[in-house]
Amino acid sequence: MKKFRQLFTKNNILSGIMIFVTLALLAFSAYFKMIPINRTLDDDYVAQKNVYAPYDYFDEDGTNTLAEKAADETAPVLIQRYDATFSAFEDIALYFDETDAIREAIEQNKSQAADFTAYLNNKISTYILQSGKKGIAINSSTANLILAGLSDAQYANFKSIVTENFSIIQNQDVFEGNRDTLLTEFTDSTKYSILDEELNELSVRVVTAFLRINSIVNIEETAALKMAARDDIVNNQAIIINEGSLIIAKGDVADADTIRILDSMDLSGTKNFNEKVFIGIAVLLILLTVPVIVFKILFSNKKKYTKRHVLVICFLVVFLFAIVFLIPNEYKLYIPVFLLPMLIAILVDEKMAVIVGAAAAVFLGFIYRADVSYIAILITGGTLSAFFAKRINVRLKLLASGLAIGGFITVVLFAATLAINGSLMDKISDMLALLVNGMVSVILVLGLLPLFESVFNIITPFKLLELASPNRPLLKRLLMEAPGTYHHSLMVGNLAEEASNEIGANGLLARVGAYYHDIGKMSRPLFFRENQGSEENPHNKMKPELSKLVITSHTKEGDEIAKKYKLPHAIRDIIYEHHGTTQVKYFYNKAVENNGDEVDPDAFRYQGSRPRSKESAVVMLADSVEATVRSRGDISRGEVEGIIRKAIKDKLDDRQFALCDLTLKDFDDISNAFMRVFGGYFHKRIDYPEPQEGLANGNKH
């Protein structure tokens, strides 16, 4: 009876409500996706019956579209500028005259110049410079071709084609709105008359440089003409569908305008609700949920799923099936279904990701009435997606895994097609779709992950790595304001990560939590020994009770700073819990010396919470051990091991680990891990001799 009552905890009730709402949403979306009955158009937009207009209907959207088209086709009112046309002809004529002169000079000096090559190169450079000033960018190869590479006949033909075609377009009305079009016409007209690619490109550059705008659009008169064209359509040619008019005949394929009209007139058809089908869908969903719940029960001792985890899973499932509902069935292979197991693996747990992904795969196969190969693709691809997502800590590497996922599911389809003796040629487009699917799923995961991290306040390996960067503002501030604390935190991070990995906890979380665990010391850094250097210890002039308040306040102040900088709750828990409710023994003993046995031992304890996670407990031990070892200076391996064992025993005796699931074997593993990290303390150092005074000053003897 007690176990039965335990099922109805607040957490379980809220989780049950979320699951029920999710299943209801899935059932309705699947029903309306699968049962398109009594529709006017089928999935291929073929009319299922004759459709007549039940009333007179003014197609406002269609009329406006026609009106805008008429306005766009209205020719603008132009103001001519004949001087621009004359100037253009003069400029292009001058260009070719200068080209003629340089060609003639080169021809005359072929036999006269002592060094003709140098002379030619000089002329080419001059020509390039002159052309550039006219807005014609050419290279030395093109300049050499036009000046010395063409015969007189070839050059005359080129010049004739360019000037004639230029004359044709320049004599037209050239304005801002059509200049590019006229240049395109010139390019098309010379495509087959100037076959050499360099000359053809040069002709386009010449014409582009000299084509002048010779007409200015009269904006007011043009706008008036466009408005008149619109009004003519609206007043005289409006699209009106009269009552009784045939909109579409049975068997005809509806175009976009017809579909729009049917939707606007509420003639697309309705779905008559089929209770039997809906009940079948609902039962299937419940049956697919059972394995997920059984998994949760079987693995409850290894992974605690909170209502936040349930909310994340439910939201992701609804999100995916919303996409499924919106995308037409023929594009099902493009639906990024693998984002579901990937996001669940990152935000919740990879095992839960696999089983939820498998259940979703079976349900999708039912919705699409798909064959076994489609379900196999979703299940195997989903499993691989969860595997990659959980084990890759760098976002760019996760992006690369999208290609691997796409390639894997493509091979699955390839093998399935061979297994049923199908045609591989018919599956090429499907294989490409699956390849794209893997990449798109990963891209969406990368885009959505920061949003989910923020909304659900769930910490991920990607977020932890970002928080571990020394360029983070808070860590840079810690380095500058409390440098001793900063370096202490780095060492604590190394210890905590190694130990957490050893006992199966989250090593990355422990390391990052350790980096931030003492940020509260920034409020009064000089009151902590590691930041004092050679300065006098301010506690020497303070009462033990006041010193205790200063020392113990850094956990609460650290939590407040973490909240201000929006650090995740998992990090804040480590900050607040890393001293638990331990006693500040130094100042307690000092108070006893001053006041005798009247001192309350509990008054000198931290007012925080005892560690509730393995990571917090490990950081507590790492913090205590590192501080003690650092304070001892030169120390042997045996002494370090003794410090570690004593720290563990003291914390156990003080019941600091009563709220976290640590075993005696875990403590032994933690001790061994600490010793591995501290191994660097015991290597022998070389005593380098002092340099001789003469050599130090740079004098050689």
N, C-alpha and C positions, 0 to 999 in steps of 0.2 A: 504493500500500500504506500510505503514511503517512497519507493522508486517511482511509483505511478504519479505521486504528487510532484516529484522532482521534474517530471516532464512538463508541467504547467508553470514553469518559471516565467518571469517577465520577458527574458531574452527569447525563450522558445515560443511564447505567444506572439511576440512581434515578428519573429522569423516566420511563423506559420501564416500570419496575415500577409506578409510580403509575398510568400510563395503562392498563396491563394490568388492574390491580385494578379501576379505574373501569369499564372496558368489561365486565368480568365481572359486576360488580354491576348494571350497566345491562341486560345481556343477561338475567339471571335475573329482575330486576324486571319487564322488559317481557314476558317469557314468561308469568309468572304473572298479569300484568295482562291479557294478551290471550287466554289459553287456559283458560277456566273449564269444563273438561270433567268429566263425571260428578258434577256438583254436585247436591245435593238440591233447591236452589232456584236459579232463574235470576236475572238482574239485576233482574227485576220482582218477585222473591220469590214466584214461582209454583212450586209443587211439581212436580218432574219425574217423581215416582213416589210410590206409597203408602209411607209410612214408619211402621213399627211399633216399639214399644218392645222391645228385645232382653232387657231385664231390668226388675225392679221399680225404680222410681226415685222417690225422695222429692225433690220440688221445694222445696228449702229456701228459695230466694229468693222464689218465688211465695207460699209459706206465710207467710213473714215480712211480705211486702207486705200480705197479707190481714189478718194479725194487727195490724199498725200501723194499717190503715184502721179496724178494729173499735175499737181503742183511741181513735183520734181521734174517732170518732162516739159514744163513751160520754159521756153527760151528766155534768157535774160535780156533786159534792155541795156544796150551798150552805148558808150560814148567813144567815138573813134579818136585815135591819136596817130595821124598820118606821119608825123615827124618821127615817131618811134620806128615805123616801118622803113622809112628812108634811111634812118640811122643804121638799122640792122643790115640793109643791103650794102651800105657804104663800108661798114666794119668788116663784113665777110669778104668783100672785094679787096679791101686793103690787106687782109690776112693772106689771101692767095697771091696778091701782088708781091708782098714781102717774101712769100715762099718762092715765087718765080725768081725773084732777084737772087736769093741765096742759092737756088739750084743753078742759075746761070753762072754765078761767080765760081761755084764748085767745079762746074764743067770746064770753065776757062782755065782754071788753075791746076787741072789734073796733070798737065805736062810741064807747067811753069814752076810750080812750087817745089822748093828743094826737099821739103819734108811734107808730102801731101797728106799723110796720115794725121800729123799734128794739125795741119790746116783744117782738115775735114772735122776732126774732133772739136776744134775751136768753133767752127761754124755750127756744129750740132749743139754745143753748149749754148751758143748765142740764141739759136732757134728755140731751144727748150725754155730759156729764160723769157724770150719774147712771147712765146705761146702761153707761158704761165701767167704773165701779166694780163693777158686777154682772157684768163679763166680756163685755158685749155691745158690740162695736165697730161704730159706725154713723157715717155721714157726714152732713153738713148736709142734703143732698138727701133722704135717707131720713127723717131726723128731721122735716123740713118736711112730707113726705108723710104720715107717721103722725099728726102733731099737727094739721096744718091742711089737708092736701090731701085727706083722705078725708071723705066724708059720714058721719053717725052710723051709717047702715045699713051702709055699706061697712066701717067700723071694727068694728062689732059682729060682722059676718060673719067678718072676719079674726081677731078675738079668739076667737070661738067655734071656728073651725077649729083654731087653734093649741092652745087649751086642751084640746079634746076629743082631738086626736091625741096631745098630750103625755101626757094621762091614760092613754091606751091603752098607750104604751110604758113609762111610769114605773111602772105597776102590774105590769109583768112583772119577772122576775128580772134585774136589771141588775148585771153584774159586768165586771171589766176585759176579759175575753175576748170579750164580746158588745156592749159599749157602742157601738162604731163601727157594728156591724151594725144595731143598733136606730136609730141616727141615720140610717142609709141608708134604713131602712124608713120613717121619718118623712118624709124628703125625697121618696121615691117616692109616699107617700100624699097629699102636699100638692101634687104636681106639677101636677095638673089642677084642683085646687080653689082654689088661689091662683095666678092667671094672671099677675099683675103681677110682673116679675122682681125689682124692689126689695123688694116685700113678701115674696116667696117667700124671698129671701136673708135678710131680717130674721127670718122665722119660724125658719129653720134656726139662725141665730145665737142666738135666744132659747132655743130648745129645747136647743142645745148647752151654753149657759151654765147652765141649771137642771136638766138631767137628772142625777140623782144615782145613784151606785152604792149599791144597797140590798141587795146580796148579796155575801158573801165566800166564795170557794172554799175548801172544806176540803181542803187539799192532800193530806194523808195518806189520807183516805178516797177522794178522787178517784183518787189514784195506785193504790190497792188495787183499785178497780173497773176501771181501765184494764188493770192486770196480769191481772186475772181474765178480761177480754175477750180479751187476747192468748193466755192459756193455753188458753182454750176453743177458739180456732181451731187452735192447735198440737196440742192433744191430741185434739180431736174432729172437726176439719174440715180437717186437713192435706191438701195436694195430693199425692196419690200416683198415679203412672202405673204401672199394672200391666203385667207382661210380656205382650206380644202385643197391647196396646192400640194402636189406630190414633192416631198423633200428628197426621198430616196426610195428606189424600187427594190423589192426583194431580190437578193443575189448580186446587187451592185456593190462595188467596193467604195466605201466612203473616203473622200479626200479630207484634208485638214479643215477646209471651210465648212463642209457638211457636218463633220464631227463637232465643230465649234457651235454651229447653229443648233444641232440636236441637244448639246449640253445647255445652251442658253435657254432653250425652250422647254427644258426638263423632259426631253423625249428620248433620253438614252436608255430608259428602261429601269426596272427595279429588280431586287432579288427577293423572292418569296422564301421566308425562313423555313428551313427543313429541320425540325427538332431531332429527328432520328440521326441525321448526319452530324449535327452539332454534338449530341450525346456521345457518339462514337469518337469524335475528335477529343472531347473532354476526357473520356475514359483512357484513351491512348496516352494523353499527356500525363495523367495520373500514374499510369503504369510505367512510363518512362522516368518519372520522378522517383519512383520507389528505389531503383538501384543507387541513385544519388544519395537518398536518405540513409540507405543501408550502409553505404560507404562512410558516411559521416559518423554513424554509430560505431562501426567497426574500428575506425581510426581516431575516435574521439580522444583516446588517451595520448595520442601522439601529436595531434593538432587540434587546438581549440578554435572553433569557428564562432566568431561573435556575430551579433546582429548586423554589424557593419559589413562583415564578409558576405552575409546573406544578401544584404541590400546591393552590394556591388555585383554579385552574380546575377541577381534578378534584373537589375538595371541593364547589364550587358546583354542578357538574353533578350529582353524586350527591345533593346536598341538594334540588335541584329535582325530580329524578325520584323521590325519596322522597315528596315532596308529591304528585306525579302518581300514584304507586302507591296512596296512601292515600285520595285523593279519587275518588268514583265517576265513571264516564264521563260521566253526564248533566250534571255540573257542570264540564266541562272548560273552558268559557269563563271560569270564575271563577278558574282556577288562575293564580297570579301568575308567569307564565312570563318576564315582562320583567325580573324581578329578576336573572336570569342575565346578560344582556348589560350591564345597568346596573352590577352589582357588578364584573364583569370589566373594564369600561371604567374604573371608578374605581380598582380595585386593581391592574390589570395594564396593559391597553392597549386603546384603542377599536377598533383594526383587528382585533385578536384577538377582541374582544367580538362584533363583527359576524359573523365567520366561524363562531365557536363557536355563536352564537345561531342562525345559519342552519342549521347541521348539526343542532342540537337541534330546530329547527322541523320539519325533514323527518322526523326520527325520531318526534316526537310525532304528526305526521300519520299515520305508519305505524301507531303503536300504536292510535290512535283510529279508524283506517280512515276518516280525514276527507277531505273534498273539497279541491280546490285553493284555494278561498277561505280556508279555515282556515290552510293553510300560508302563503298570501300575507299574511294578517293577522299571523302570528307573525314572518315575515321582515321585513316593512316596519316593524312595530311595534318589533321588536328593534333594527333599525338606528337608528330615531329615538330609542329609549331610550338607546342607546350614545352617540349624538350629544349629547343633553341632559346625560347624566350626566358626560361628560368636560368640558363647557364651562361648567357651573354650579358655582360655588365656594361658594355659600351654601346651607345646608340648606333654608331656607324656600323659596328659589327652586326648588330641586329638587322640593319638594312641589308647587309650582304647576305644574311641568312634567308631573306625573302627570295632571292634567286635560287637558293638550294631547295627551299620548300616548293617553289614553282616547278623546278626541274624534277623533284621527287614525284609530285602528283602527276606530272606529265608522263613519267615512266610508268606509273601505276595504270593510267589510262591506256598507254601503249601495250602493256602486258595484258590487260583485260581484253583489249580488242583482239590481240593474237589468240588469247585463250578461247574466244568464241568464234574464231575464224572470220572475224570481221574485216572490213576494208579500212586500211590505214589511211588511204587518201581521203576518205570521207571524214576522218577524225582530225585532220591537220588543223582546221580552224579551232576545234575544241582544245587541242593540245596547246595552241598559242594562247587561247583564253585562260587556260589553267596556269600557264607560265606567267601571264600578266597578273592573274589572281594572287599568286604568292607575293609578288612585289607590292601590289596595291594594298594587300592586307597589312604588310609590315609598315608601309608608309602611313596608313591610317593609324596603326598602333603608335608609331612615333609621334604623330600629330595629336592623338587623343590622350596619350599617357600623362603629359603634364596637367591636362585638365582634370583627369580622374585623380591624380595625386593630390591636387589642390582641393577638389570638391569633397572627396571621401577621406582626406587627411591620412592617406596610406603611404608609407615610405617604401621605396623601391630601390634596388641596387643602383639604378641610374641616378636617382636623387641623392643617394648616399655618396656616390663618387663625386657628384657635383659639390656636395657639402664638404667633402674632404679636401677640396682644392685649397692650397695655401693663399690663393688670390681672393678667397671669400672675404668680404668686408669685415666680418666679425673676427675671423682668425687673424687678419692683418692688424686689426685693432688690438687683439690680445697680445700679439707679438710686440707692438709698440708700447703698450701701456703696462704689460706685465710679462716681460721677456722670460723671466725665470719660470713662471707658470706655463708659458707657451712651450718651452722645451721639456718641462716636466710632463706636460700633456702628450707630447709626441711619444715619449718613452712609454707612458701609460697606454697609449694607443697600440704600440707594438706588442706589449705584454697582453693586453686584452684581446687583440685579434688572434694571436697565436693560441691562447688558452681557449677562447670561444670556439675556434675551429676544432680544437682537440676534443671538446665535449659535445660537438654537434650543434652548437648555438650559432647565431649569426655573427661571424667574425667581423664582417664589414660594418655592421651596426655598432658592434662593441668598439671598434677602432674609431669611428666617427664620433660616437658618444663620448669617448675618452678625450678626443680633441676639444670638445666643448664643455667637458664636465666641470671645469673650474673657471668658467667665464665670469662668475659672480665675483671673483677676486679682483676684477678690473675696477670695482667701485672703490676699493681701498687696497691697492696692490702692495704698498710698503708695510702693511700689517702682516704680511706673509713672508716667511723666512727666505724662500727662494728668490724673492724680488728685492731683498734688502741690501745685498752686496756688503760693502764695508760700513754702511750707515748704522747708526744706533737703533737697536730694536725698540720701537715705541711701546711695546708691552711692558718693558722694564719700569715705566712710569705709570702704569695703569693697574687698577685693581683686577684680580683674577675674574671677578664676575663680569666686568666690562669687557675684558679681553675675550672671554667666552662668547659674549654677544656678538662681538666683531667677527670672530672666527666662524661661528656657526651660521651667521647670516648669509654667508656667500652661497649657500645652496638655494635659499629662497630668492636672493637677488639674481642668481644665475638663471633661475626659472623665469623671472620677470624679463630679463634681457633676452632670453630665448624666445619668449612670447612676442616681444617687441620685434625681433628679427624673423618671426614666423617660422621658427624651426619646428619640425614635426614632433608630434607628441612622444614618439619613441625616444627621441633625443632628450626631450625635456624630462622624461621620466628618469633617465640615467643621471641627468644633472641634479634632480631633486632627491634621488635615492642613493647616490654613491657614498654617502656617509651614514645612511640609514638613521638609526637612533643611537649611534655609538656615543661614548662619553669622551669629552675633551680632557684626557687624563692629566696632561701637564698642568693645566690651569686648575683642575680639581685638586690635584695634590698641593699646588701652591696655596689654594684657598684653605685647605686643611691645615697647612703649616701656619697660616695666619689666624685661623678661627677655631682650630681644633675639630672635634668630631661633630660639631653642630651643623656642618655643611651638608646640604641635601645632595646626594650623588646624582639624582635625576635632574637636578637643576643645571647640571653641566653636560647634558646630553643634547645632541642635535634634535630639532623638532620636525624633522622630515619624515619620510616613510621608508620602511625597510624595503630592500630590493624585492620587486615582484616578478622580475624576469632573470633568466640566466645571465644575460648581457649586463644588467645592472650589478648583479652580484660579482661578476668577474671584474668589472671596472672598479668596484669597491676594493677588492683584494689587490688589484694591480696598483691602484692609487696608494694604498697603505704600504705595500711592499716597496714600490719604487721610491717613495719618500724616505723610508727607513734606510734602504740601501744607499741612496745618494748621500744621506747625512753621515754615514759611517766612513766615507772616504775610501782608504785602502782596506780591502776586505777580501777574505778568502771564499772559495766556493762553498765550503762547509758552513761558514757563517751565513752566507746568503740563503742556503737551503734551510738553515735554522730559522732565519727571519720569516721565510715563506710559511713554514710549518706553524710557527707561533701565530702569525697573522690569521691563518685559517682557523686554528684552535680558538683563539680569542673571539673571533667573530661567531664561531659556532656556539661557544659557551654563552655568548651574549644574545643568542637566538636571532641574529641578524638575517639568517637565511631561511627562516621559518615559512616565508611566503613564496619561495621559488623552488623549483623542482630540481634540486641538486642532490646527487648521491655521494657517498663516501668515495666511490671510484672516480666521480667527476672531480672531487677535490684533489685526489692523487694525480689525475691527468693535468689539472690546472697547475699543480706544483711543478710537474715535469716540464710543462710548456714554459713556465716562467724561467726555469733553469736554462732552457735552451736559449731563450732571448738574452738572459744575463751572461751567457757564455762569453760574449765579447769583452766582459769586464776583466777576465782573468788571463788574457793573452799577455805574454811577456813583452815589455817595451825595451827598446834599445836606448841606452844612455849615450847620447851623442856628446862628444867632447866639445868644450867651449873653443871657438876659433881663437888663434893667436892674435894678439893685438895688432901686430904689423900687417898680417894678412887681412884682418877685418877692415883695416883702413885702406886696403887696396895696394899695399907696398909688397913687392916681391923681393926676396933675398936670393 
